[in-house]
């Protein structure tokens, strides 16, 4: 994932994002790159560009109107507090271990 993350990160920086968005993207990228270290293969990440056709329809379907947005086993979180996303992931993994 690190190679892919770097490629996407470089593309975003090259696209001329405003400083604020570039900083938010960098924080998201750093957090996402740490997921394999924290959770190993137990977590799969799917990055969907909200500006793509797929992202547009997913946003409509899930009623997401702000970004970044995360969905962990059906539970939504919108915002940049990645500790909240980590908590959702940990809760989901604990529920899976407990049998549902």
ZIRA-V916701 format. One record per backbone hydrogen bond with DSSP energy under -0.5 kcal/mol. NH is the residue of the N-H (numbers start at 0). CO is the residue of the C=O. E is the energy in kcal/mol with one decimal. If there is no record, write none. Layout:
# ZIRA-V916701
((NH/CO/E) (NH/CO/E))
This chain:
# ZIRA-V916701
((4/0/-3.3) (5/1/-2.4) (6/2/-2.0) (7/3/-2.8) (8/4/-2.8) (9/5/-2.7) (10/6/-2.3) (11/7/-2.4) (12/8/-2.4) (13/9/-2.7) (14/10/-1.1) (15/12/-1.3) (16/11/-0.9) (21/17/-2.7) (22/18/-2.5) (23/19/-2.0) (24/20/-2.8) (25/21/-2.4) (26/22/-2.3) (27/23/-2.3) (28/24/-2.8) (29/25/-2.6) (30/26/-2.3) (31/27/-2.8) (32/28/-2.4) (33/29/-1.0) (33/30/-0.8) (34/30/-0.5) (34/31/-1.1) (37/33/-2.0) (38/34/-3.2) (39/34/-0.5) (39/35/-1.9) (41/38/-1.7) (42/39/-0.8) (46/44/-0.5) (47/45/-0.6) (49/47/-0.5) (51/48/-2.0) (54/48/-0.6) (55/51/-2.6) (56/52/-2.3) (57/53/-2.6) (58/54/-2.6) (59/55/-2.0) (60/56/-2.9) (61/57/-2.7) (62/58/-0.7) (62/59/-0.6) (63/58/-2.3) (64/62/-0.5) (69/76/-3.1) (71/74/-2.8) (72/70/-0.6) (74/71/-2.3) (75/73/-0.5) (76/69/-2.4) (78/67/-2.3) (81/79/-1.4) (83/80/-1.5) (84/80/-0.9) (85/81/-2.6) (86/82/-2.0) (87/83/-2.1) (88/84/-2.5) (89/85/-2.8) (90/86/-2.7) (91/87/-2.2) (92/88/-2.7) (93/89/-2.4) (94/90/-2.3) (95/91/-2.1) (96/92/-2.2) (97/93/-2.0) (98/94/-0.5) (98/95/-0.8) (99/94/-3.4))
